[in-house]
C-alpha cells in the first residue's frame, strides 16, 4: 500500500496569522502543493516565513481535470500532495472535487487540515438562526436564472448562505426584494476577517439601498429562512378538537397559536372558528 496521501487544507480568508499550525507545517514539508493560484500560495508562505520545499503546481477550474491524473500518480508513488484554494476551504465553491473523488476512487488516503471558511464565519457573525442552514454556492449570474433561484428560496425555512460578486451584489439584492419581499432579513459580509471587514445587517430593502452605489471586496450573503405559515383551516380543526375535549374556545386558540409558528393573531383565529360554525 502506498504511503502517499492527499491533504486538503483551509487557508486564511485574509490575515496570514489565521493560518493553523498544521497548515504551516504542511506548507514547509509536503512533496507537492496543488494551489488555485500559485502566486497567492507563495505570498502566503512568505508572510508565514515558510520555505516551500515541494513542487508547486496550479489547480483551478479550467485545468483541474487535466491535472488530476498526474497528481494521483504522485500520491500512488508515495508523495504527499497538499490541496489549497485562494482562501478558505477547498471544494466549497472552489476547485478540488475532481482530485478528491479520484483519490477516493483509487483508494488513496485523503485527510483534511481544518481552518477558515467564509460560510461558517459569515453564519457565526450574522445573528440569524444557525442550527440548520443551507449553502447555495455563488448566486446565478444571469437575471432570469437568478430570479428562478430566488423563487426556490421563497419557502426555504433554513438560513441560507451564498457568495456573490461585488459587481452583481446590487442587482442580486434588488431581485431578492422583488421575489422575496423587502422585509426579509439578511446580512451582507464584506472582506471577512480582513482589515476593512464590514458586516451589514438589515432587511433586503435596506441592504439593496445600501448596495445600490456599489460595493467592493469579497462578499458573503446570509439570508434568513422563510417564516413558517400555518394553514387556517387546519388551525380551526385543531381548536375545535380541543374545545370538544372541554377547553374554552379562547384558551384553545391560544394553545394552537403557541404551537404553530406563523399562525394568525388570537383574535383572527377566534373569528375564523366562529365563522366555521355558521
N, C-alpha and C positions, 0 to 999 in steps of 0.2 A: 504493500500500500504506500502511496506517495506521502511524503511529509509536507508537500506544498499545501497552500491554503489561500483563500480569498478573505481579506479583511475589508469590511465596509466601515468607513469612519466618517463621523459627523465633523464638519469644520465650523469655525466661528462664523456667526452671521455678520459680524463687523469687527469686533475687538479681538485681536490676536490673543489677548490674555484669557479669553474664554476657552481656549484650546485645552482639552483634557491632557493629563499626564500620559495617558496611554496613546493618544494621537501623537504627541511629541516624540515618544519613544519609537513608535512605528515609523514616523517620517524619517528618522535617522537610522533605521535598521533594515527595512524591507528591501527585497530584491527589485521590485517593480512598483512604480506608482502610476496608476491609471487616473488621470485628472481631467476634469471637464475643461479646464483652462490651465495649461502648463505654466503660463506666466504667473497666474494667481497663486498656484501652489508654491512656486519658487519664492514669490514675495512673502507668503505666509511663513515659509521655512526661515527666510532671512529675519523676519520680525521675531521669530521664536528662537533665533540663534541656533538653528539646527542645520547640520551639514547633510545634504541628501547624498547617500552613497549608492542608491539604487537607480535604475534606468527610469526616466520619466517619459511617459507616452500620453498622448491626448486620447480622451474617450468622451465624445459628445454625441448628440443626437444623430448627426449626419454620418458619423464614421463608426458608431458602436457595432453595428452588425459585422463590418469587415474586420474590426479589431478583436472580436471575441475569440475566434479560433486560435490565434497566436497566444492570447493571454491564457486560455485554457491549457494549451501546450506547456506554457511556462509553469503553471501550477502542477500539471502532471509530471513535470520534470523536477519538482521539488522546490520551486520558488514560492515565496510569499508575495502576493500581489495586494497592494493597498488601493482601494477604490475610494476616490473623493470627488465631491462636486465643488462648485464655486463657493457655496455657503450652505450650511445646514446638512441635513441627512440625504445622502444619495438615494435615488429612486423615487423620492417624493417630488413629483413633477420635475425630476432631473434624470440624467442618464444612469444606466446601471442594471436595469431589469434584465436585459438580454444576457449580460455576463453572469448575473446571479443564477438565472434559470439554466444556463449552460453548465455552470459548475454543479448544480444540483443534479442535472441530467447525467453528468459524468461521475456522480458520487464523490465529488471533491468537497473538502471541508470549507464551510462558509461561516464566518464569525463577524460580529458587529461590535465596534467601539462606539458606544452611545455618546450623545452630546447634543449640541444645539439643534433646534428645529423651529422654524418660523411658525409652523402650525400650532404647536403646543405653547410656544411663547406668547403668541397673539391671543390664544384662548385663555391663558392664565391672567393676562392683564385686561381683558375685555370687560370683565364684570358681568358676563352673561352666563346662564346655566351651562355647566360643562360636564355634568355627569354622563351625558350622552351627546355626541356630536358627529357630524359627517364632514369629510374633506372632499372638495369638488375640483381640486387642481386649479388650473387657470380658467377664468371665465372665457366663453367663446368670443372670438374676435369680431365676427360679423353680427350686425344688429339682429337680423332675423333669427339666427341661431341663439344669440344671447337672450332674446325675448322668450323663445321656447324653453330655454334652460331655466330662466327665472320663473316661468309658469310652473315648472316641475317642482320648484321650491315653495310655491304658494301655500301648500298644505303640509310642508315638512315640519314636524314638531321638534326636531333636533336643531340645536345650534349648528350653523354651517360656517365653515372656514374655506376661503378660496383666495387665490392670488389674482392680481390684476396689474396690467401695465400702467404706469403713471400717465401715459398718453391717452389711455382709454378709460381711466377711472371716472372722469366726469360723465361721459356718455353712459357708462355702466350704471352709475348711481341714478342718473336721470331715468334710464329704462326701468330700474328697480322701483322707482317711485311710481311709474306708470303701471307696472304689473302688480307690485306688492302693496302699494299704498304708501303715502308719505309718513305715516306714523310708526311703521315697523322699526324696531330698534336695530342699530348696527354700530360697528366700531371699525374705524379705518386706522390701521397701524402702519406708520411710515418710518423707514430706516430703523427697524427694531434693533436694539442693543447698541446702536451707533451713537456718535456724538450728538447728532441732530434728531434723535428719536422723537417721534410725535405720535400720540395716541388720541384720536378724535372720537368722542362718543356722542351719540345723539340719535335722532330719528333719521330715516332715509332722506326725508325732505331737507332737514338741516344739513346733513352731510353732502347732499347733492349741491346745495347752495354754496357750501364751503369749497367744494372741489371745482366749481364752475370756472374759476380763474386759472386753473392749472395746478398740478401737484407734481413734485419731483421725488425721486427715491424709490426704493423697493417697497412695494405695497402688499399688505395682507389685510383682507377684509373678514370680519366676523359678523355674521348675520343672525339675529335672534330667530328662534323657531316660531312657527305659526302658533297663535293662540288657539287652543282646542275649542271647538264649538260643539254644543250639545243639541241633539235633536229634540225640539219642543214636544212632539207627540210622545216620544219615549219618556220624557220627564213627567208628563201628565200621567201616564200609565204608572210610573213609579210612585207618584204622590197618591194616586187612588189605591194602590196596593197597601201603602202604609195606613191610609185612612180606614180601609177595610179591617186592618188589624187593630183599630181602636185609637189611632193617633188623630189629633186635630189637624184640619187642613193647613192651618198656618204653620204648625210645627213640622208637618210633613214636607211642606215647601222648603222650609229652612234646611231640613236634613238632606233633601235631594240636591239642593243648590250647593251645599257644602261638599257633596260627594262628586260633583260634576263641574270641573273647570270649564269656563266658557258658557255656563248656564246664564239665563236672563236674570233680571232682578227678582227678588222675592215677590214684589207686587205683580210683576208681569206674569210670573208663573202662577200665582194665585188666581189672577184674572183668567188665564188660559184654562185652569182646572174648572172654574165656574162656567166658562163658555162651553166646555166639553159636555157639561151636564144638561145644557139647554136642549 
